[in-house]
Amino acid sequence: LMSSDIPQQLFNKFQDLINKPVSDQTEFFLKSFIFALDTEWKKLIELSKTFNKYLADYGQADGDTACALDPSQAADFLQKNGKTRTAMQRRTEIRDIDIDNNDRITFIEYLLLHFKSMIITEYYKRTGDVNPYDLSQDGIGVTGVGAILLDELFTLPLGLDPALEAAIEEFTATKKAREAQLKTLQERASKGGVRGMAAKNEIEQLETQDSTDMNRLELTLNAAKKKAAKKSGEEAVRERKNAEEAAAKAKAEESRAKLKARAALWN
């Protein structure tokens, strides 16, 4: 089931996204809000790690196969990550971002709540409409905005440089590979013995290497982000308009050429 105010096309895109791993959901959110997040993109990466750890520590509800929290876990996770609300506010807002109404909160749904104020601000900045919501308290109590959140989530920023996309994808791929390797080693280390000790040593080496690689990727990401930021939204719109005008002109010239050729046949 979906909220009645959400267009089917948006809901279908969202359904596809929530069925992907946490790392893929993180990558999509990062691409969509890389400029709006600014230096907060590191917080997003930390949140993805914390979310995965929470799942590992507390498990999922019986019968669940997706990487998702139940509403009480989501409320606890929200509170533990600096988003203080009353019990009633948490329940209401968590219910609001449970887009598919399945009583489970995936990471991307949690991000819609954690960064709700930022997303709503970006939406009205892009559309030029007047923002009717009071975001002075970080969006606390603001509900009924599911369609707006999804619309902005699936509207990638104008002027998103391919180099920036590639940097984000490389960052995510490296992080995903490291996490998978670390999980295998941790399972081996927990069994103890000689192999367990060897696994612990590998974990230490991996964490050192992971830190080095992440620092390098951070530099790449920041450089690509700065380069992409130079191209403002206005420039991107202007370029798109010029491209559309050029395409229309080429089509008109092609039509004239065809008419001329057809006329030549009668002469």
Order of alpha helices (4+ residues) and beta strands (2+ residues): alpha-alpha-alpha-beta-alpha-alpha-beta-alpha-alpha-alpha-alpha-alpha-alpha
